Amino acid sequence: MKRTWLLFSQTVTVLLAAYFVVATLKPQWLNKDVSLSGVSVIEAPASLLPGRASPIGSFASTAKIASGAVVSINTSKAAARNPNAGDPWFKFFFGDQGLGEPQAGLGSGVIISASGYILTNNHVVEGADEIEVILNDTRRARAQVIGTDPETDLAILKINLDKLPVIVLGDSDALQVGDPVLAIGNPFGVGQTVTSGIVSALGRNQLGINTFENFIQTDAAINPGNSGGALVDVNGNLMGINTAIYSRSGGSMGIGFAIPVSTAKQVLEGIVRDGQVTRGWIGVEPQDLNPELAATFGLQPGVAKTGGVIIIGVLQNGPAAQAGIRPGDVIIAVNGKAVSNVSQLLTAVAALKPGTPAPLTVLRKDSQSEIAVTPGTRQRPRVQR
C-alpha cells in the first residue's frame, strides 16, 4: 500500500512538471484549435475573452460610457444654379446648365440632453438644407437647427427620439496638461472611432480659427469627420468638442483642438434661453503689448515684460470711455482674470454680463488701479451672403 501511494505521488509530480513545461514553452498546445473557412486559428482561453475584466490601462469602460451619446451627422445642400442660366446668350455659348449634384457633408455631434439637444460645430451644419443624425444604436432622425454661434463655431441641434443616451458634462477648467483623454467621432465616415491621447496644452488662441479661442490641444488622433465629436476624460465626462486639426497632409499629425465644455455651456444656455448668445463689449481697440508701443505711450521700460494688453483707441461715449479708460492704459486683468494678449481680453470681456459693472485692473504710467466698467452688448457679426 505504501509503495502504491509513492508511485501515485511520483506520477502526479511528473505530470504536473510536464504540464508546467508545456504551458511555459508551448502554450498554444493547450488552446483549442479552430478552423474558420479553412484557416486554422487559435482560440483564446475563456479568461481572456471580452466581457471579462479589462486589462490594466484599458479605456474600454470609458469608451462604453461615452460612445452611446456621440452621433454621426450627415448633411446635404442643394447645388446652386448658375445666376446666368436664364440668359439666352449664356445658353447659346455654354448650353443649358441645370443644377449640379447636391453637396454632402459629414461630421459628429454629442447628445447633451434627454430632450434631444445635440452639440456640434457650426461649420458641420452651416448652410445645410437637410441634417440627418445617426445614433450609435443605428437609429436615425432628422435634426432641427436650434441656433448657431459662428464666433465660437458651435451649433445646437434637436432631434425627437425616445430613450436617448446622454453624456455627462465635465469640468474643463480642471483639466491639466498631461491628463489622458479620448476623442470619439466619425472620421472620414468610416463609423464611430475612439482614439486616445493626452491634453497637450491649454488655452490655445491666436490660431485664426474662431473669434473667441480658448482651445484644448490634444494628440488624440482627430481627422475630418471628427468635427463636433466628443473629447472625454477617463470617466467618460465631456471635456470638449473636437473642432480642428493642424495638418499639412489633411490627416492627423498629433495636433488637434477642442472647444472647452465651459465655453459650450455658455453658448448652450444663451441659445436655448434667448435664441442667441449675448456677450459683453466695452468699445476699445486693443493691441498686444510690446516695447515699441510701451515707449510710444511713455510707459516704463519694464511694463512690456509684465504682460497685459495696451489700449490704443477708445470709442467715444462707449462703455470704456464712460468708465475713464484712456489710450495708453494697459489692461492686465478683467473681473479678476489675468489677460496677457488680445485674444484673452476679447474672451474675458465677452464673458461679462451686459449691464453689470465689472472691475478691470489697469496700469497707467507707473500706477495700478481698478476701474469699474459697465459693458454693453456685443453686436453679432453680419452673415455674408
C-alpha positions in Angstrom: 0.0 0.0 0.0 2.8 2.3 0.9 4.6 1.6 -2.4 1.4 2.2 -4.4 0.9 5.6 -2.8 4.5 6.5 -3.5 4.2 5.5 -7.2 1.0 7.6 -7.5 2.5 10.7 -6.0 5.6 10.4 -8.3 3.3 10.0 -11.3 1.3 13.1 -10.4 4.5 15.1 -9.8 5.9 14.1 -13.3 2.6 15.0 -15.0 2.4 18.4 -13.2 6.0 19.1 -14.2 5.3 18.2 -17.8 2.2 20.5 -17.8 4.2 23.3 -16.4 6.9 22.9 -19.1 4.3 22.8 -21.9 2.4 25.7 -20.6 5.6 27.8 -20.4 7.2 26.8 -23.7 4.3 25.8 -25.9 1.1 27.4 -24.5 -0.6 27.1 -27.9 -0.8 23.3 -27.4 -3.2 23.8 -24.6 -5.6 26.1 -26.5 -8.4 24.9 -28.7 -7.6 24.8 -32.5 -10.5 26.1 -34.5 -10.9 26.1 -38.3 -12.6 29.1 -39.9 -13.2 28.8 -43.6 -10.2 26.5 -43.9 -7.9 28.8 -41.9 -6.6 27.4 -38.7 -6.7 29.8 -35.8 -6.0 29.6 -32.1 -8.9 30.4 -29.8 -8.0 32.3 -26.7 -8.8 30.9 -23.3 -12.2 32.0 -21.9 -10.5 34.0 -19.2 -9.1 36.4 -21.8 -12.2 36.9 -23.8 -14.1 40.2 -24.0 -16.7 40.6 -21.3 -14.2 39.7 -18.6 -12.1 42.1 -16.5 -10.4 44.7 -18.8 -6.6 44.7 -18.9 -4.8 47.3 -16.8 -4.7 50.6 -18.6 -7.7 49.8 -20.8 -10.2 52.6 -21.7 -12.9 50.1 -22.7 -15.3 51.2 -19.9 -14.8 54.9 -20.6 -15.5 54.3 -24.3 -18.6 52.3 -23.5 -19.9 55.1 -21.2 -19.4 58.0 -23.6 -19.8 56.5 -27.1 -23.5 56.0 -27.0 -24.1 59.7 -26.8 -21.8 60.5 -29.7 -23.7 60.7 -33.1 -22.8 60.9 -36.7 -24.2 63.8 -38.7 -24.8 63.7 -42.4 -25.7 67.0 -44.2 -26.9 67.8 -47.7 -27.1 71.1 -49.6 -28.8 71.7 -52.9 -26.5 72.6 -55.7 -26.6 76.3 -56.6 -27.9 77.3 -60.0 -25.7 79.5 -62.2 -27.2 83.0 -61.9 -26.7 83.5 -65.7 -28.5 80.2 -66.6 -31.6 82.1 -67.8 -29.7 84.4 -70.1 -30.3 83.4 -73.8 -26.7 84.4 -74.8 -25.3 82.4 -71.9 -27.3 79.3 -73.1 -26.1 79.9 -76.7 -22.4 79.8 -75.7 -22.5 77.4 -72.7 -25.6 75.4 -73.2 -28.5 74.8 -70.7 -26.7 74.3 -67.4 -29.1 72.9 -64.9 -28.5 72.2 -61.3 -25.4 70.1 -60.4 -25.1 67.4 -57.8 -26.1 68.3 -54.2 -23.3 68.8 -51.8 -22.9 66.3 -49.0 -21.0 66.7 -45.7 -20.3 64.7 -42.6 -19.4 65.3 -39.0 -20.2 64.3 -35.5 -22.2 65.5 -32.5 -22.8 64.9 -28.8 -26.2 64.3 -27.2 -26.3 66.5 -24.1 -29.9 66.3 -23.1 -32.6 63.6 -22.9 -34.9 66.0 -24.6 -32.8 65.7 -27.8 -30.4 68.6 -27.8 -27.1 67.9 -29.7 -23.9 70.0 -29.5 -21.8 70.1 -32.7 -19.7 72.5 -34.7 -21.3 75.3 -36.7 -19.1 74.5 -39.7 -20.6 71.0 -39.8 -24.2 72.2 -40.4 -23.6 75.7 -41.8 -25.7 76.2 -45.0 -27.2 72.7 -44.9 -30.7 72.1 -46.2 -31.1 68.7 -44.6 -29.4 67.3 -41.5 -29.6 63.6 -40.6 -28.4 62.3 -37.2 -27.4 58.6 -36.9 -27.1 57.2 -33.4 -24.6 54.6 -32.3 -27.6 52.2 -31.9 -28.3 52.7 -35.7 -31.4 54.9 -35.1 -31.8 57.8 -37.5 -33.6 61.1 -37.2 -33.9 64.4 -39.0 -32.4 67.3 -36.9 -33.6 70.9 -36.5 -31.1 73.7 -36.0 -32.0 75.5 -32.8 -29.2 78.0 -33.0 -25.7 78.7 -34.1 -22.7 80.7 -32.8 -20.2 81.3 -35.6 -17.9 83.2 -33.3 -17.1 80.0 -31.3 -18.0 77.6 -34.2 -20.7 75.9 -32.1 -24.3 74.9 -33.0 -27.2 73.4 -31.2 -29.4 70.8 -32.9 -32.5 68.9 -31.7 -34.0 65.5 -32.6 -37.2 63.9 -31.5 -36.4 60.3 -30.3 -37.1 58.5 -27.0 -34.6 56.9 -24.6 -31.6 58.9 -25.8 -28.2 58.2 -24.2 -26.9 61.4 -22.7 -23.2 62.4 -22.0 -22.2 63.9 -18.6 -20.7 67.4 -18.9 -17.4 67.6 -17.1 -15.3 70.5 -15.7 -12.9 71.5 -18.5 -11.4 74.2 -16.2 -10.0 71.4 -14.0 -8.0 69.8 -16.9 -4.3 69.8 -16.7 -1.6 69.2 -19.3 -0.8 65.5 -19.3 -4.3 64.3 -18.4 -5.4 61.3 -20.6 -8.4 62.0 -22.9 -10.3 60.1 -25.6 -11.6 61.6 -28.9 -14.8 60.0 -30.2 -16.3 60.7 -33.6 -16.9 59.5 -37.2 -13.6 60.3 -39.1 -13.9 60.1 -42.9 -17.4 58.5 -42.5 -15.9 55.1 -41.6 -18.1 54.8 -38.5 -17.6 55.7 -34.8 -14.0 55.6 -33.8 -12.3 56.1 -30.5 -8.7 57.4 -30.2 -6.7 58.2 -27.1 -4.0 60.7 -26.1 -3.3 63.4 -23.6 -4.0 67.0 -23.1 -1.0 68.6 -24.8 -1.7 72.3 -24.0 -4.5 74.5 -22.6 -5.7 78.0 -23.6 -4.5 77.9 -27.2 -5.5 81.0 -29.0 -4.5 83.3 -31.9 -4.9 80.4 -34.3 -7.2 82.3 -36.7 -9.9 79.6 -36.4 -12.6 81.4 -34.4 -13.2 84.9 -33.0 -13.1 83.6 -29.4 -10.4 80.9 -29.0 -9.5 79.0 -25.8 -8.7 75.6 -27.2 -7.7 72.4 -25.5 -4.9 70.9 -27.6 -4.6 67.1 -27.7 -2.5 64.5 -29.5 -5.5 62.1 -29.7 -6.0 61.5 -33.4 -8.6 63.8 -34.9 -9.4 63.7 -38.6 -12.0 65.1 -41.0 -15.4 63.9 -39.8 -14.4 64.1 -36.2 -15.6 67.7 -36.1 -18.3 68.1 -33.5 -17.4 64.9 -31.7 -16.6 64.4 -28.0 -13.3 64.8 -26.2 -13.8 63.0 -22.9 -11.8 62.3 -19.7 -11.1 58.8 -18.2 -14.5 58.9 -16.5 -16.4 59.4 -19.8 -17.3 63.1 -19.0 -17.4 65.6 -21.8 -14.4 68.0 -21.7 -14.6 69.5 -25.2 -16.0 69.5 -28.7 -13.4 68.4 -31.3 -13.1 71.2 -33.8 -9.9 71.4 -35.9 -6.6 69.9 -36.6 -3.2 71.2 -37.6 -2.2 69.3 -40.7 0.0 69.7 -43.8 -1.4 66.5 -45.4 -5.1 66.7 -44.4 -4.8 63.9 -41.9 -3.9 63.8 -38.2 -0.4 64.9 -37.2 -1.0 64.7 -33.5 -2.2 68.3 -33.0 -5.9 68.6 -32.6 -8.0 71.4 -31.0 -11.2 71.1 -29.0 -13.6 73.8 -27.7 -13.8 73.5 -23.8 -17.2 72.4 -22.5 -17.1 75.5 -20.3 -17.5 77.6 -23.5 -20.1 75.2 -24.8 -22.2 75.6 -21.7 -22.4 79.4 -22.2 -23.4 79.0 -25.8 -26.0 76.3 -25.0 -27.5 78.4 -22.2 -27.7 81.5 -24.4 -29.2 79.8 -27.5 -31.8 77.7 -25.6 -32.8 80.5 -23.3 -32.6 83.6 -25.5 -32.2 82.2 -29.0 -28.8 83.7 -29.3 -25.5 84.2 -27.4 -25.2 87.5 -25.6 -21.7 88.8 -25.0 -20.2 91.8 -23.3 -18.5 94.7 -25.2 -16.6 97.8 -23.9 -15.6 99.7 -27.0 -11.8 99.6 -27.1 -9.1 99.0 -29.7 -6.5 96.7 -28.1 -3.1 95.5 -29.2 -0.6 93.1 -27.7 1.9 95.0 -25.5 5.5 95.2 -26.8 8.4 97.5 -26.0 7.8 99.8 -29.0 4.2 100.5 -28.0 5.2 100.9 -24.4 7.8 103.6 -25.5 5.2 105.3 -27.8 2.8 105.8 -24.9 5.5 106.8 -22.4 5.3 103.7 -20.2 8.1 102.4 -18.0 10.5 100.1 -20.0 9.8 97.1 -17.7 6.0 97.2 -18.3 6.2 95.3 -21.5 7.7 92.3 -19.6 4.8 92.1 -17.2 2.2 91.2 -19.8 -1.2 92.8 -20.5 -2.9 94.4 -23.4 -2.4 98.1 -24.3 -5.4 100.2 -25.4 -4.5 102.3 -28.4 -8.0 103.6 -29.1 -11.3 104.1 -27.1 -14.7 104.6 -28.7 -16.2 107.9 -27.8 -19.1 107.5 -25.4 -18.5 103.8 -25.3 -18.6 101.8 -22.0 -14.8 102.0 -21.5 -14.7 105.8 -22.3 -17.5 106.4 -19.8 -15.6 104.5 -17.1 -12.4 106.5 -17.7 -10.3 104.1 -19.8 -7.8 106.1 -21.9 -5.5 105.3 -24.8 -2.2 104.1 -23.3 -3.8 102.2 -20.5 -2.6 98.6 -20.1 -5.3 96.1 -19.0 -3.8 93.2 -17.1 -7.0 91.6 -15.7 -10.7 91.5 -16.3 -13.0 90.7 -13.5 -10.1 89.2 -11.6 -8.9 87.0 -14.5 -5.4 87.8 -15.9 -5.1 88.7 -19.6 -1.9 88.7 -21.5 -2.9 89.1 -25.1 -5.8 90.5 -27.2 -7.5 87.1 -27.7 -7.7 86.6 -23.9 -9.0 90.1 -23.4 -11.8 89.6 -26.0 -12.8 86.3 -24.5 -12.8 87.8 -20.9 -14.8 90.8 -21.9 -17.3 88.7 -24.0 -17.9 86.6 -20.8 -19.1 89.7 -18.9 -22.8 90.2 -18.5 -24.0 93.3 -20.3 -25.3 96.0 -17.9 -23.5 94.6 -14.9 -20.4 96.5 -13.7 -17.1 94.5 -13.7 -13.6 95.5 -12.5 -10.7 96.0 -14.9 -7.2 96.1 -13.5 -5.4 98.8 -15.3 -1.8 100.0 -15.4 -1.5 103.8 -16.2 2.0 105.1 -16.4 3.6 103.7 -13.2 0.5 103.2 -11.1 -2.1 100.4 -11.0 -5.8 100.8 -10.3 -9.2 99.1 -10.7 -11.8 100.7 -12.9 -15.4 99.5 -12.9 -16.8 99.2 -16.4 -20.4 98.5 -17.3 -20.2 96.5 -20.5 -22.7 96.9 -23.4 -23.9 94.2 -25.7 -21.6 92.9 -28.4 -23.3 93.0 -31.8 -23.5 89.8 -33.7 -21.4 89.7 -36.9 -23.3 90.1 -40.2 -23.7 86.9 -42.2 -22.0 87.1 -45.6 -24.3 86.1 -48.4 
